Amino acid sequence: MRYFEIYAWTDCPFCTHAKDLLIEKDEQFMFCCLDQSDKLLEYLKVKWDWTTVPMIIEKRTDSDEQKFIGGFTDLQKYLEGECE
């Protein structure tokens, strides 16, 4: 099974849009709020070489595979590409 991790801020509209899109597409996901986690946010920025939220990662439960998708518009394009 695949699922997505969304690293986000509570008040970020793009983070909310990403969550809503995954709900609409009936995808499994975890929504991880980083409002009080500055050190974790900095770690993730370095790890994924990404400076904004949301940070969206696709993961698989049947393997250790994980793929960094990007932000909300990247998620939109990624999911649209699967439907083509």
N, C-alpha and C positions, 0 to 999 in steps of 0.2 A: 504494500500500500504506500501511496505517497501522501505527504502532507506538507504544508508550508509553515514556516516560522516568519512572523512579522515582528520586527523590532521597531518600536514606535514611541511617539509621545501622545499623551491623552488628547491634547488639543490640536493635533495636526490633521488638517482636512484630508491630505493625501493618504495618511495612515488609515483614517476612517474609510475612505473610498476603497482602499485595498482590501480591508476587512469585508466591506459590503460586496465587493466583486466576488470574493471567494465564497461568501454565503450564497450569492446569486448562482454561482457555478456549481454549488453543492460540493465544494472542496473541503477537505479537512485542514484545519490550521490551528496554530497557537498564536495568540496575540500577546506579545511581551512588551509591557509598558516600561519605558526607561526613564520616566520623569524624575525618579530619585536615585538614579544609577549612573552618575557621571563617569565613573571609572570604567564601568562595563561598556558604556557607549563609546568611550575613547578606545577601548580594546577592540570593539567590533569595527570601528572606523579603520583602524590599522589592519586588522585581520582581513577585511574584505576590500580594502582600498576604496572606501565609499564614505562620503562626508555628510550625507543627509539621511533623514528618515522619511519614509520607512526604508528599512533594509529587509528584503524578502529573500528567503532561502527555501529552495525545494529540497525536501529530504525523503528518504525511502526507509521503510521499516524492515525490509527484507535484505538490506545491505547497509554499508556505511556511506553510500553515495549521498552527496549533497551538492547542490548547484546554486550558486548565487545568481538570483534573477535581477535584482536592482531595486528600483523604486516602483511607484504605482504605475506609471506609464509603461515601464518595462514589463511589469506583470500583465498589463492589458495586452501588449504585443505578443508576449509569450503564450498566453492562453488563446489568443486569436490564431496564432500560428499552428496550434494543435488542432484547430477545427478545420483548417484548410486541407 
